[in-house]
Amino acid sequence: MIHLTNAQDVGELAMIKSLLDGNRIAYVVHGEHVSSLYPGMPFFVSRVMVDAADQVRAEVLLSRLRLSIRETPT
């Protein structure tokens, strides 16, 4: 498995996991529970890993998620 992204908080991690689950992409999260104990600490992030065969598809999905978050009107 290879590194896909880091989730900075439990909310972001929940969205990433939901996106991957919904698209049937297998993943592993390193540091999932440690990062929730120390929110906001930059060295306690959750590392999301995916299979190399799913990397491109996962990156495209993740980029669409981040784009839609940035385009939300305030």
Phi, psi and omega per residue, in radians:
M1 nan 2.627 -3.107
I2 -2.160 2.773 -3.098
H3 -1.233 2.240 3.081
L4 -1.754 -0.934 -3.090
T5 -2.869 2.954 3.000
N6 -1.917 2.362 3.048
A7 -1.721 2.233 -3.059
Q8 -1.411 -0.383 3.132
D9 -2.664 3.020 -3.069
V10 -1.165 -0.532 3.107
G11 -1.156 -0.810 3.113
E12 -1.119 -0.714 3.120
L13 -1.088 -0.719 3.126
A14 -1.071 -0.712 3.126
M15 -1.162 -0.744 3.135
I16 -1.117 -0.796 3.134
K17 -1.092 -0.720 3.128
S18 -1.109 -0.740 3.118
L19 -1.083 -0.795 -3.140
L20 -1.191 -0.749 3.098
D21 -1.038 -0.798 -3.110
G22 -1.104 -0.413 3.129
N23 -1.867 0.226 3.086
R24 0.933 0.803 3.056
I25 -1.840 2.104 3.135
A26 -1.238 2.503 -3.119
Y27 -2.623 2.851 3.028
V28 -2.306 2.431 3.119
V29 -1.987 2.082 3.070
H30 -1.634 2.289 3.096
G31 1.367 0.382 -3.084
E32 -1.047 -0.784 -3.050
H33 -1.529 -0.504 3.110
V34 -1.176 -0.704 -3.124
S35 -1.134 -0.503 3.120
S36 -1.318 -0.363 3.088
L37 -1.313 -0.507 -3.090
Y38 -2.233 1.199 -3.098
P39 -1.109 2.451 3.103
G40 1.501 -0.100 3.118
M41 -1.479 2.037 -3.011
P42 -1.127 -0.350 -3.136
F43 -1.657 0.042 3.053
F44 -2.021 1.018 3.123
V45 -1.665 2.771 3.055
S46 -1.584 2.171 3.140
R47 -1.682 2.109 3.138
V48 -1.679 2.182 -3.110
M49 -2.033 2.465 3.073
V50 -2.280 2.876 3.077
D51 -1.173 2.529 -3.119
A52 -1.008 -0.586 3.140
A53 -1.178 -0.414 -3.121
D54 -1.759 0.005 -3.015
Q55 -1.023 -0.877 -3.070
V56 -1.095 -0.815 -3.139
R57 -1.092 -0.729 3.126
A58 -1.134 -0.698 3.123
E59 -1.139 -0.681 3.106
V60 -1.118 -0.807 3.120
L61 -1.073 -0.749 3.140
L62 -1.147 -0.673 3.125
S63 -1.167 -0.617 3.085
R64 -1.171 -0.676 3.103
L65 -1.093 -0.840 -3.125
R66 -1.150 -0.623 3.099
L67 -1.143 -0.753 -3.127
S68 -1.180 -0.556 3.086
I69 -1.176 -0.740 -3.115
R70 -1.194 -0.504 -3.075
E71 -1.548 0.035 3.131
T72 -1.168 2.163 -3.135
P73 -1.178 2.574 3.131
T74 -1.841 nan nan
